[in-house]
Amino acid sequence: MEYVRPVKIEIYFIPVENRIPLKFGPEILTSVTCARVHMLVADRSGKVVDGWGEVPLSVQWGWPSTASYETRHRDMKQFCQLLADEWMNLKLEGHPMDTGHMFLEYVLPLAHIRFNSKYRETSEDMPWLSALICNSPFDIAFHDAYAKYRELPVYEIYGREFLPDLSSYLEPAPGSSVSFSGKYIEDYLRTPPLKELIVWHLVGGTDPVDEEELTGSEPHDGYPVLLEDWIREDGLKCLKIKLRGNDFNWDYHRIVKVARVGIENGVWWFSVDFNCTVKDPSYVVEMLDKLLYDEPEIYARVLYVEQPFPYDLESNPVDVRGISSRKPIFMDESAHDWRQIRYGRELGYSGVALKTCKTQTSALLSYCWAKSHGMTVMVQDLTNPMLAQIPHLLLASHIDTIMGVESNSMQFYPSASEPEARVHPGLYRRRNGMLDLRSIRGTGFGYRVEEIQRELPEPAYVVRE
C-alpha cells in the first residue's frame, strides 16, 4: 500500500475579533488567532496532494493562567512553528492514524519538553493541552491530504483495509471484558453519518439573558443579543450554561434564570459547565440537589455536567461518583487521550467531551475507547470558525453523541466565516435548532477550499524538504 509523507508545510495565523466577549472561567476572550496549516504530501513516485487543517489557538481555554495573554499567545504561535519543523523532519511515510499516533506518543512530548526548557517566553511552562491544540492543525491536515491522495472522503480511510486493529493503539481497562483485538475504527462509526445535527448554544458568563443585564455596549450588527431572541431566531432546543464554579448563589440563580427563559421558549435540554474552577465535589452535589428539590423541572432537563474540576487529574484526583450518581458527568479539558479517559472513568466520570482541537487522531481513538467501556460521549466546540468548523461537525455526525453537537462561532464571530458560509451555508447558520452538513462533499474533509474565496495573509512560516 502506497503511503505519503509531508514535503512542504505553510502556517497561516488568522486573527479573529469577537463581536461580544466570551468568558472562560476567570478570563475573558475578546479575540482569537486561528492557526491554519497547508500541508503538501508526496508518495515515492512524486505524486503530490495537499491538505488543510485549522484550529483556534484558544489561549484562555488551553492555557489558563495569570501570566499575560500576549506572552502565552506568542508562545503558542512559536510552538506551532517548532511543530512544523518536527512534522517535516519526521520523514515517515504512513497512514495518518499511524503517523498521528506515533507523533502524539513520542514526538510531541519531547518537543513540548524542549520548548518549555529552551524557547518559551512565559514565566511558566506551556501546558500539555496547549501543545495538543498547536499540533491539531498539522494532524488534521495530514488526515485531509491522505484521504485526498486516496481519493476518498476522510471517514472512509479508517477501515480495516487501511489500518491494523485497535489493539495496536489501545489497551482496555484492567478487569474489564473489553478487547480491541479484531476491532477497527470503522466498527464504531455511524453508517451512514448524520446529515443534520441538533446544535447547542452557549450561554456565556457575560451574555445578557434579559434586558436588565444589558450594559449598552452590545453590538448593533443584525445578530441577536438577548437569549430569548437567539432561541427564537435559531429555533434552539439545547443550551449550555457557563458558570463561575466559585460563587454558589450566582451559579444557582444563573442556571434557574437561563433555564426559565429556555423552557418558556421551547428549549428541551441544558448542560452546565463550571470551567474547571470547582475545588470540592460537594459544591456540584449541593447545586444539583437544590435544583432537584426547588426546581424539579429544570433538574430533569439538565442532560449532563461538564468537568467542574482542575485540568490535571493526577494532581487533582477528585472522586466524582457523588455527581455521576445524580447526573452524567463528562470529562472535557482533562480528556487529552484514552489513558486520561481511563483514569477519569476510575474516578467516576460517566462520559467524555471530544474535541478535534486535540487532534483528529486522538478524538477517534478516545471515542473508540470510551464507547467500548460504556461511556457516553459529546462533541464540544472550541468556538470553531472557518475551516475548523468542518472536521468538528464531521466528527459529531459520524459518532453517537448524547445529543447533537455544540457550535457557537456564529454567536461570537459570525462574520469571520462569511467566505466559508457562502459555500457551506448550513454549517455556519443554525436553523430550527439544527446544522445542515449536506454541503460537505468530495475527498478529504470535503472543505471545497477551491470554491471558498478567502484571502489569506502571507504565510507566517514555511518549511519544505
Summary of the structure (lengths in Angstrom):
residues: 465
radius of gyration: 21.2
end to end distance: 22.9
largest distance: 69.1
contacts: 1623
relative contact order: 0.15
helix: 41%
strand: 20%
